[in-house]
Amino acid sequence: MSELVPKSTAMENVATLLNSKAMIAQLRMALPRHVTPERLARITLTQIRQTPKLLDCTRESLLGAIMQCAQLGLEPGTLGQAWIIPYGREATFVPGYRGLCQLAWRSS
């Protein structure tokens, strides 16, 4: 997002993007059956509200991190499955140990 865009407008833009039909369709294709795209969008918006620096990250890196969460079926946030962390202008997907444990459990 640009520094010229107020945080509230940037948040509205991200919320609109995440709840768009095209994005929901993309998330639905990537997500496993146990997570709905609407749930992932809500959880991601909550994570962005808790970490406002994510709004300063490029849209591509933010959407890429969200898609990595979707592909692995991990929910970003305080449950410890995964986090989306801003490093400068890049949003980075970081799996948590609980997420890694869940992936190992699902693979057996």
Long-range contacts (C-beta under 8 A, 24 or more apart in sequence): 1-55, 1-56, 1-57, 1-58, 1-59, 3-56, 7-52, 7-55, 10-55, 11-45, 11-48, 11-49, 11-55, 14-45, 14-48, 14-55, 14-59, 14-62, 15-45, 17-59, 17-63, 18-44, 18-45, 18-66, 26-67, 27-66, 27-67, 27-70, 30-67, 30-70, 30-71, 31-70, 31-71, 31-73, 32-73, 34-73, 35-70, 35-73, 35-75, 37-70, 39-75, 40-66, 40-69, 40-70, 40-75, 43-75, 43-76, 43-77, 44-69, 44-76, 44-84, 46-77, 47-76, 47-77, 47-83, 47-84, 48-84, 50-77, 51-84, 51-85, 51-86, 53-86, 54-84, 54-86, 54-91, 56-86, 56-89, 57-86, 57-89, 57-90, 57-91, 58-89, 58-90, 58-91, 61-89, 61-90, 61-91, 61-92, 62-91, 64-91, 64-93, 65-91, 65-92, 65-93, 68-93, 69-93, 72-99, 72-103, 73-106, 74-99, 74-102, 74-103
